[in-house]
Amino acid sequence: MKKIGFIGGGNMAQAMIGGIIKSKIIEPENIIVSDLNEEILEFVNQKFKVITTVDNLKTSLQSDILFLSVKPNLYEIVIKQIKENIKNDVIIVAIAAGQSIKRVEELFDKELKVIKVMPNTPSLVGEGMAAICPNKLVEEKELNFIIDIFNSFGKSEIVPEYLMDAVTAVSGSSPAYVYMFIEALADGAVLQGLPRDKAYKMAAQTVLGAAKMVLETGEHPAKLKDMVCSPGGTTIEAVAKLEEKGFRTSVIEAMKACTDKSRNMSK
């Protein structure tokens, strides 16, 4: 059985670990997590029953697949620690924004299998979205195993690396935008007198249902929107106000800022 290692046990790592364990694609005893924060390790150990350690070398020595789930500014430090201790056939999975495959290869200073992935935190509830890009050394069966891992707690797409910065904006960072939208919907409902707990439940379920309609019907979002907008009705009144206030432009500009930031981080 392959062993999966995570260097870094933060939110994204926890989302992926939770998804992997829920799907039962890998047993907890075959997952090892290292982090300098012992409180995080204690939480991860208690919640997921995986092996934990403060020693990155221990994780790198044992892992057949090694997820680098630390902040982008820590990649150089961590890779310098572990590059002489990884297995010869290890698959390195880089999940940090702004870290190119070429950059990871250069930091390890050797030929090795690298897969760049942009996942997101809904992986923790089995509804993640991941974009995957392998380097030329990754074999098809190895890539398929990584795809299976990410599909086990959501969906995935193979994407060329030059589009990864856009992926960061549309799926990697976008849960934050959606949470803001849900919060705004709930605030608006509370303003109109709805209790907050009911407002959050109704807003969140509606966003979930609307997303499912897009995925399962295959219809264009504009068509689905038009289905709700009766002539002279309440919905078109709200849509007109959103347009007046620049709703779409705000989202598009936010995504552009996110993409630009990701590109700049890789320079």
C-alpha positions in Angstrom: 0.0 0.0 0.0 1.3 3.4 -0.9 2.1 5.9 1.8 0.9 9.5 1.5 2.7 12.3 3.2 1.7 15.8 3.9 4.3 18.5 4.9 2.0 21.1 6.4 -1.2 20.2 8.3 -3.2 23.4 7.8 -6.7 23.9 6.4 -6.0 22.7 2.9 -4.2 19.6 4.0 -7.0 18.8 6.5 -9.6 19.2 3.7 -7.7 16.7 1.5 -7.0 14.3 4.4 -10.6 14.3 5.4 -11.7 13.6 1.9 -9.2 10.8 1.4 -10.2 9.1 4.6 -14.0 9.5 4.0 -13.6 7.9 0.6 -11.5 5.1 2.1 -9.1 5.2 -0.9 -6.2 5.2 1.7 -6.3 4.0 5.3 -5.3 6.5 8.0 -2.3 4.5 9.1 -0.8 5.0 5.6 -1.0 8.8 5.9 1.7 10.8 7.7 1.6 14.5 8.4 4.3 16.8 9.6 4.0 20.3 10.9 5.9 22.5 13.3 2.7 23.5 15.1 2.1 20.7 17.7 -1.5 22.0 18.3 -2.3 21.4 14.7 -0.7 17.9 14.8 -2.7 17.0 17.9 -5.9 18.1 16.2 -5.1 16.2 13.0 -4.2 13.1 14.9 -7.3 13.1 17.0 -9.7 13.9 14.1 -8.2 11.7 11.4 -6.2 9.1 13.3 -3.2 9.5 11.0 0.5 9.4 11.9 1.8 12.9 12.9 5.3 14.2 13.5 7.2 17.5 13.8 10.0 16.0 11.6 9.7 16.8 7.9 12.5 14.4 7.1 10.5 11.5 8.6 7.6 12.3 6.4 9.7 12.7 3.3 11.5 9.4 3.9 8.3 7.4 4.2 6.2 8.9 1.5 5.5 7.5 -2.0 3.3 10.5 -2.7 4.3 13.7 -0.9 2.0 16.7 -0.7 3.8 20.0 -0.1 0.9 21.8 1.7 2.8 24.8 3.1 2.6 28.4 2.2 4.4 29.5 -1.0 7.0 31.4 0.9 8.1 28.3 2.7 8.6 26.1 -0.3 12.3 26.9 -0.7 13.0 26.3 3.1 11.1 23.0 3.2 12.5 21.5 0.0 16.0 22.4 1.1 15.3 20.3 4.3 14.0 17.2 2.5 15.5 17.1 -1.0 18.2 14.6 -0.1 15.8 12.3 1.8 13.0 11.7 -0.6 12.4 8.3 -2.3 13.8 8.0 -5.8 10.4 7.4 -7.4 8.4 9.8 -5.1 5.6 11.8 -6.6 5.7 15.4 -5.4 2.3 17.1 -5.4 2.6 20.9 -5.2 -0.6 22.6 -4.1 0.6 26.2 -3.4 -0.5 29.1 -5.6 2.3 30.6 -7.6 4.7 27.6 -7.4 5.4 26.4 -11.0 6.5 22.9 -11.9 9.8 24.3 -13.1 10.3 26.1 -9.8 9.7 23.0 -7.8 12.1 21.0 -10.0 14.8 23.6 -9.6 14.4 23.7 -5.9 14.9 19.9 -5.7 17.8 20.2 -8.1 17.1 16.8 -9.7 14.7 15.1 -12.1 11.6 13.9 -10.3 7.9 13.4 -10.8 6.0 16.6 -10.0 2.3 17.2 -10.2 0.9 20.7 -9.7 -2.6 20.7 -8.2 -4.9 23.5 -7.3 -7.5 22.0 -4.9 -10.0 23.8 -2.7 -11.4 23.5 0.8 -14.8 22.0 0.0 -12.8 18.8 -0.4 -13.5 18.3 3.3 -17.2 17.7 2.6 -16.7 15.6 -0.5 -17.3 18.5 -3.0 -13.8 19.7 -3.9 -12.7 20.9 -7.2 -9.1 20.3 -8.3 -7.1 21.3 -11.4 -4.2 18.9 -12.1 -1.1 19.3 -14.2 1.7 16.6 -14.3 5.3 17.0 -15.6 6.6 14.7 -18.3 8.1 12.2 -15.9 4.7 11.2 -14.4 3.4 8.0 -15.8 -0.2 7.6 -16.9 -1.0 5.1 -14.1 0.5 7.4 -11.5 -1.5 10.4 -12.8 -4.6 8.3 -12.8 -4.0 7.4 -9.1 -3.7 11.1 -8.2 -6.8 11.8 -10.2 -8.6 9.0 -8.3 -7.5 10.6 -5.0 -9.0 14.0 -5.9 -12.1 12.5 -7.5 -12.7 10.6 -4.3 -13.7 13.8 -2.6 -14.9 15.9 -5.5 -14.2 16.5 -9.1 -11.0 17.2 -11.0 -9.8 18.4 -14.4 -6.5 18.1 -16.2 -5.4 21.7 -17.0 -2.3 23.0 -18.8 0.0 24.8 -16.4 -0.4 28.2 -18.1 -4.0 28.3 -17.0 -3.3 27.5 -13.3 -3.4 31.1 -12.2 -6.9 31.4 -13.6 -7.8 28.2 -11.9 -6.7 29.8 -8.6 -9.2 32.5 -9.1 -12.2 30.4 -10.3 -12.0 27.5 -7.9 -9.0 27.7 -5.6 -9.9 31.0 -3.9 -13.5 31.3 -4.9 -15.1 29.5 -1.9 -14.3 32.7 0.0 -16.3 34.7 -2.5 -19.2 32.3 -2.2 -19.1 32.4 1.6 -19.3 36.2 1.3 -22.3 35.9 -1.0 -24.1 33.5 1.4 -23.4 35.8 4.3 -24.7 38.8 2.2 -27.9 36.8 1.3 -28.4 36.0 5.0 -27.8 39.6 6.1 -30.4 40.7 3.6 -32.8 38.2 4.9 -32.2 39.2 8.5 -32.8 42.8 7.5 -36.2 41.8 6.3 -36.9 40.0 9.6 -35.9 36.4 9.0 -34.0 34.7 12.0 -30.3 34.4 11.2 -30.1 30.7 11.7 -32.9 30.1 9.2 -31.4 32.8 6.8 -28.0 31.0 6.7 -29.6 27.6 6.1 -31.9 28.9 3.3 -29.1 30.9 1.6 -26.5 28.0 1.8 -29.0 25.4 0.5 -30.1 27.6 -2.3 -26.5 28.2 -3.4 -25.9 24.4 -3.2 -29.0 23.7 -5.2 -28.3 26.3 -7.9 -24.8 24.9 -8.4 -26.1 21.4 -8.7 -28.6 22.6 -11.3 -25.7 23.9 -13.4 -23.7 20.7 -13.1 -26.5 18.2 -13.6 -28.7 19.9 -16.2 -25.8 21.1 -18.4 -27.8 24.2 -19.2 -26.1 27.6 -19.6 -26.4 29.6 -16.3 -28.1 32.4 -18.2 -30.9 30.1 -19.2 -31.3 28.8 -15.7 -31.4 32.5 -14.5 -34.0 33.3 -17.1 -36.2 30.4 -15.8 -36.5 32.2 -12.5 -37.1 35.7 -13.9 -40.8 36.1 -14.5 -41.8 39.2 -16.5 -42.3 42.1 -14.1 -41.6 39.8 -11.2 -39.6 40.0 -8.0 -36.5 38.1 -9.3 -35.9 40.4 -12.3 -36.2 43.4 -10.0 -33.4 42.0 -7.8 -31.3 41.0 -10.9 -31.7 44.6 -12.2 -30.5 46.0 -8.9 -27.5 43.7 -8.9 -26.5 44.8 -12.4 -27.0 48.5 -11.4 -24.5 47.9 -8.5 -21.9 46.2 -10.7 -22.3 42.7 -9.3 -20.8 40.9 -12.3 -18.1 43.5 -12.8 -17.1 43.2 -9.1 -16.7 39.4 -9.4 -14.8 39.6 -12.6 -12.4 42.3 -11.3 -11.9 40.3 -8.1 -10.9 37.2 -10.1 -8.5 39.3 -12.2 -6.9 40.6 -9.0 -6.6 37.0 -7.7 -5.1 35.7 -11.0 -2.6 38.6 -11.2 -1.5 38.0 -7.6 -1.0 34.3 -8.4 1.1 35.2 -11.5 3.2 37.6 -9.5 3.9 35.1 -6.8 5.5 32.7 -9.4 8.0 35.4 -10.6 
